[in-house]
Amino acid sequence: MNDLISRQAVIDALDILPEDWKNVIAYKIEKIPARTGTWTYEYDENAPLFFKKRWRCSACGDSNTYGMADFCPDCGARMENAGKYER
């Protein structure tokens, strides 16, 4: 599983820097785009009953059987097509 940290945790760790440096770096951190992905639908005819339908994350390749969540539980990517059923 990938480690996920918040932007605020990184900014808080900058306390050792002079205030003007911290402000510049914090501004840059806030501008980094969040990781995004999409769910792709898969159907495996040979899988056991509860594992036939799967959704795969385009960001990390992890799959799940419980639906199209807003975020990937493995890598934390925000899903652009969350809740929209597409095949």
N, C-alpha and C positions, 0 to 999 in steps of 0.2 A: 504494500500500500504506500502511496506517495504521502510525504509529509506536507501538511498544509499549515500555513501561518497567516495571521491577519496582517494587513498593512499597518494597522495601528501598533501591533507588537513590534514591528520593525522600526517604526518611527520612535516608539518609546525606548528602544535600545540605542538610539542615537544620542541619548542624554550625555554621553561622554564627550561629545563634540561641542565646539563653541556654538552659541545660539544662532549666529548668522549662517554657519555651515549647515546646522541642523535644519533650518528653515528651507534652504535651497534643496537639500537632499529630500526632505519630506515632500516638498512640492513635486519633485520628479517622481517619487514613489507613488503619489496620488494619481499621476498621469499615466502610469503603466496600465494597459488594458487588461481586464480580467480574461482568464482563459474561457473560451466558449467551445461548444461542440453541438452535435445533434445526435438524436437517437435514430438508429436504423433498426427496422423490424426484421426478425429472422424467424423462420418456422422450421423445426427439425422433426421430420416425420418419424425418425427412429428413436427419438429421445423418450424417456418416461413421460407419463401423462402430464404432470405438472411442470415439465421443463420443455415442452414442445414450442411454446411461444417465448421468444426472448427479444430483448432490446439491447443493442450494442452501442457503446459510447464511441463517437468518432474521434474523441481526443485521446483516449487511452486504450481503447479496444476491449475494455471490461464489459461483460454482459450481465444482465439481471433478468429475472423472470417475474418481477412484481410490478412492472409498469414503467411509464415514462415520467420519472420524477423531474423536479425543477433543476436538480443538480446531480451529477454523477456521484454515487456514494464512494467510488474508488479514488478518483482524481480531483473531485470538487469542481469540475468544469460546469459552468452555467449552460443549460441546454436551451438552444434557440427554439426547438420545436416541442418543448415540454407540454404534455397534455394533449397534443394534437396527434391523433392516430393516423399514421401514414404507412403504407406498404411499399 
